[in-house]
Amino acid sequence: MRTTLLAASLFLAAASAQAAPLTSNVTRTPGTSFDTAGITNFETTGADMAGMKVTAIFADSSTRTITWAATGVGAGAASNAFWGLSLSGDSNTARWSFTNSGVSQGIIGFIVDGRLGNTTFDTLRDGDTPATEHSPNSSNGRALTDADGPASTGPLTVTYTDKLSVGGTFFGDEYLRMTVLFGGALASGDSLSFLADTDNATTLPRNVPEPASLALLGAALFGLGVVRRKFG
């Protein structure tokens, strides 16, 4: 009887860690505004993202950031002995893999900041809203979807932020940062995979002050001029 119960327990534990479809709840927020001169082409592989930053969020809310590097033809990763994110192939069709290799407390999410890797997330496909057109050269995108992982890690809460304009115009599809929060911790030895499209910017995205910020700056400079005239 004990042998039977032990076998059943081991079976249930293994089954709970098996990959299962995970729901992804996606939102987009402007965040900080950036601009680039253009988008390079339709295809971005894991090897085209060198320099972007990937941050793991641990169960105790501490974080660790690793820089993405090319690892082979069409492949790249940000990883160490304990966790990592990797992609081999075109991001529009190839699956990303996030793995907890040895963080005993578990991982509750991760953040990908593509700016320093000239990498941007193309989040909209034809017919999606709110965009009515795609950024030039971006073609069809894909927000994070088709995720698979341990059922205990779902649903995924996905937030795209730091919007990217192209030539001064924001088309509604490109964002520099993707934050993924798990419904539960990803245990040591487990991994999840997903689809999420990216593009490459032709120039390093630069910060663009919002009109309100420019107005405040103008008011401050005007006030400084008044003070100088009064006391100069």
Secondary structure, 3 states (H helix, E strand, C coil): CHHHHHHHHHHHHHHHHCEEEECEEEEECCCCCEEECCECCCCCEHHHCCCCEEEEEECCCCEEEEECEEEECCEEEEECCCEEEEEECECCCCCEEEEECCCCCCEEEEEEECHHHCEEEECCCCCCCCCCCCCCCCCCCCCCEEEEEEHHHCCEEEEEEEEEEECCECCCCEEEEEEEEEEEEECCCCEEEEECCEEEECCCCEECCCHHHHHHHHHHHHHHHHHHHHHC
